[in-house]
């Protein structure tokens, strides 16, 4: 239970670097300082990935998609008549497939630019200009320690996000 509470408190720190070499050196220094590698991400030359620095709506999209898939399966069973209702194999196999398919579609839609806030444009533009983003996710204490390391390696600017996700 305590781990879940700590996980919910996680945030992300996004640092912009002028070149890839500085960003890689900073990421290496984070690793050497004991920051878990799965809490660190680097984005270079990938504008689409840059917008994810502030998080995505993938999880929410997957949930909405799964609900839509379940409702659609229910409608098929109700409207499909006796032929469908009597075929339990079709229901048992078809319903989960619809739920899974719509959940996958929802997760992908949640990553689309359409669902991103306008503030994410700054990350896209930074990467378009040739900057490299280094993200660190974790507790506020971990982010403070990481910020000092990133500053020492030439981070140009920082931004805090409430996502708790590393790219």
N, C-alpha and C positions, 0 to 999 in steps of 0.2 A: 504494500500500500504506500509506503514511504517513497519507493522508487517512482511510482506513478505520480505522486505529488511533485517530486523533483523534476520529472519529465515535463509536467505541465508548466513549470516555471521557466523552461528553456526559452531562450531568445536566440537571435542570430546577429552577428556583427559582420558587416560587409565593408571590406576595405578595397579601395581602388589603387592600383599601381600603374606607373607610367610605362612599364615594359614587363615582358614575360620573365626575364631573368630575375628581376627583383622579386616578383611574385613567387617564383619557385623557391628562391632563397628563403623568403619569409615562411612559406609552407614547410620547408625543410626544418627551419628553426622551430616552428610550432611542434613538429614531430619530435625533435630533439628535446623539447621542453616537456614532453609527456602528454601533449594534447592528442587525444585519440584520433587516428586518421579518418575514422568515419564521421568525425565532427568537423572536418575541414574539407572545403571544396575550392576548386580553381576554375575560373571561366576565362577563356581566351579565344577570341575570334569566333565566338558562337553567340550571336545576338539573341537567338531564340532562347538559349539556355540562360542568358543574362537576366531575362525577365523573371526567372524563377528564384532569383536571389531574395526576393521578398516573399516567396512562398507561392503556392498555386492552390487552386481549388479542386485538385484531383480527388482528394478523399471525399469532399462534399459532393462532387459530381458523381463519384462512384455510388454513393449512398442514394442519391436522387435517381440515378439510372437503375439501380437494383429495385427500388420501389416502383418505378415505372414498369420495369420488366415483370415484376410480380403482379401488378394490377392488370397488365396486358394478358398475362397467362390466365388470370382469374376471369377476365372478360371472354377469352377464348373458350374457357370451360363452360361459362354460363350461356353464351350466345351459340356455342357450337352444337348444342342440341344433345340428344341422347347418344348419338354416335361417338361424340367426343367424351362425354361423361362415362360411358361404358368402357372406354379404352384406357384403363389405368396405366398401362405401359407408356402410352403417349403423354399422359399427364405427368407421370413420375420422371420421364426423361425430358420432355419438352419444357416444362415449367422451369426447372433449374437452368436449362440452357438459355432460356429467355432472360432470366434474372442475371446470369453471368454475362451474357452478351450486352445487355443494357448497362450493367455496371461498368464494363470495359469501355463502352462508348462514353458514358458519363465521366469516367476518369480522364479519358483523352480530351473530352470537351472542356473539362476543368483546367486543362493546361493551355487552352487556346487563348490567344491575345484578347479576344472578345471579353473574357471574364477577368482580365487583369486591370488593376487600378491604373490611373494615369501616372501615378508616381513612379511606376516601374519603367517608364520611358527613359528616365535618367540612367538606369543601368544599361539599357539597350544602346543609348547614345554613347555612353562611356566606352563600351566595347567596340562600337563602330569607329570611335576615334583612335582605337588601338590600345586602350587601357585594358588591364587585366584585373579581374575581381577575385579576391580571396574571401571566402565566407567561413565563419566559425560558428557552430551552434553549441549551446550549452548553458550552464547556469551563469548568473551574473558574475560570480567570482571567476569562473573560467574565462569569460569574455574580457574581464578587466586585465587578467594576466595575458591573454592573447593580444589585446590592444597594445600593450607595452611592447610586445615582441614585434608586432606589425609596424608600429611607429619606428622602432629601431632599424627596420629594413626598408624604410622609405615610403610607407603608405601615404598617398596624397590626401585622402579624406576618408571619413568613416560614416557609416549609417547603421543605426540599430533597427532591427525588424522583430516583430513579435512572433515570427513563424516557428522558430526552433528547428529549422531545417537547414542542413548544409547541402549545397548543390552537388 
